[in-house]
Amino acid sequence: MRSSRRFRARESTPPCARPEVCRSMPPAASFEVPASAMPTQAHSTTERTRAAVMIAEWLRAGRIPWFLLNEVPSSRQFVTETVSGVIRWRRWLEHILSRIAARPPPQSVLPYLLLGIYQIMVMDDVPVYAAVNETVKSARESGIPAPLARFLNAALRTAGAEAQSFKAERVSLPAPIRESHQDIMYRRWTETYGQSAALSLCVWNNSRPRVVLRPRIPLDEYSLMLKNNGVRFRPHRFDPARFLVIESPRPVRELPGYSEGMFYVQDPATAVPVDMLDPRPGHDILDACAAPGGKTAIMADMVAPAGAVTACDSSPARLRRLAVNLQRLRISNVSVTQLDAADPAAISRFCRSRLFDRILLDAPCTGTGVIRRRPDIKWRFTTERLDKAVRLQAMLLASLSAALKPGGRLVYSTCSMEPEENEQLVRNFLAGHPWMKMVSEKRIFPPETETDGAYAAVL
């Protein structure tokens, strides 16, 4: 059995693992496919083509163009499932592909290969023949050359024929391949949490996320609205008094009360640092890295009408998103301003005649606690990115501590599972700022709470 590998250029062509597939694969010289043959937005509007376009852009640039979903409203659920699924299971899918064909395929056909293999291996409601035929048809409509389309057809048929054996062998694969994570992440989590917990975290990250929302009207009143509209739901076990899990597959915008701002889609873990901050009516509150606004909204609701929240962010684009969310929620006790909270001079000017009773620093981080909802994060993680995040977090914490009133409370929080961004960073900060004291801290471990991962410390 050959080990999994990433697709990359080779100087020589190894023996073929599946002769029937390699006979369909064009010679290496023909792999130079013009850019016009790559999956593009203009070639087709079929749901599989749209998914392939999004996967191709992610493979090329590391970003997911979710805005393309607006062009396939009737197929939104299928496209979201396949794109997220390919990203989530990429490493296992690549392992299967390496077993089918020894020679790395060109980038133009790779999105369709991963898309087809995902449907075959994971989507039980899609028949194998449909996964093969429709994916190949989509590739042809997108301008994939005939030799590559024949290779795609042969590869997917082989995957379909051997699907059960591939699924059966998965249990014997190394955990990072079996659960489709980077080696470095699995190794780090094993060192931090233990092997069993690390594995459970990987399994959790690969499960499909549910829509969770926080009603802003009485829970029983909004629950009745959902029932009357035929929406199945249940209280979230981590915080059943405030959060509901939506079990009916329905777009968020079609849920009752969306346009009226009756709810906000957010994970229960987002409320933990806010609860620890303990904002009260009359408090002057600073939300230092506020966008997109979930925690801002909780605080605004908690301190209204007498309390005020100042919501800041350094990014104009993120502030625009924050403003849109606040407008939909019809929140009026929040002022939004652009501020680089990591700049001590900017904080000094901003707080020249004003200090805050409560400061929430929900710091930018590696995001390794929200991989279940954002699977692309697991492929972006590097020690360099981690180090960069830690440096920024340390600057933010040091800068914002100067904006706190005597006797006030500052909560530092992340959605990261990495100790360097959490406990270690806070202890390093306290060592250099002896006038600040730790009041309490909490770490949220997703498999135990069925929420996002999070850390929060009260200072």
Buried (B, 14 or more C-beta within 10 A) or exposed (E): EEEBEEBEEEEEEEEBBBEEBBEBBBEBEEBEBEEEBBBBBEBBEBBBBBBBBBBBBBBEEEEBBEEBBEEBEEBBBBBBBBBBBBBBBBBBBBBBBBBBBBBBBBBBBBBBBBBBBBBBBBBEEBBBEBBBBBBBBBBBBBBBBEBBBBBBBBBBBBBBEBBEEBEEBBEEBEBBBBBBBBEEBBEBBBEBBEEEBBBBBBEBBBEEBBBBBBBBEEBEEBBEBBEEEEBEBEBBEBBEEBBBBBEEEBEEEEBBBBEEBBBBBBBBBBBBBBBBBEBEEEBBBBBBBBBBBBBBBBBBBBBBEEBBBBBBBBBEEBBEBBBEBBEBBEBEBBEBEEBBBBBBEBBEEBBEEEBBBBBBBBBBBBBBBBBBBBBBBBBEBEEEBBEEBBEBBBBBBBBBBEBBBEEBBBBBBBBBBBBBBBBEBBEBBBEEBEEBEEEEBBBBBBBEBBBBBBBBBBB
